[in-house]
Amino acid sequence: RIYSRSVSLSYSLPSPRHILSQVDKKEVAALVAAFTNPSELYGNGIRVGGIRYVFLRQNGQHSLYGRKGSDAGVCICKTVRAILIGVYETGIQPGSCNAVVEKLGDYLRNSSC
């Protein structure tokens, strides 16, 4: 299972995971800034819900990737009006999580959302 939640829309859906329900405004502000300048992430990592993920890379201006240990990670995708966060855990391939989050991000960007 891949858990995803938009954190910047004016409405939100109940999160199936505790991690995503704990995302705070400081973390969102840091993520927004990182899309322009990810250099801060190399030293501090990506923080989502109080959990630190090692920053792996940025893909263009729309996606950030992080890893926690060998079996968990995060994919963050920016759209016009939202930031999507996909968290994967044991049993999910990182590429599967990334594909789902990025495809949803592409769809929302193409829909001007």
Helices and strands as residue ranges (DSSP letters): E 3-6, H 18-21, H 25-36, H 39-44, E 46-48, E 51-59, E 63-68, E 72-78, E 83-88, H 94-110
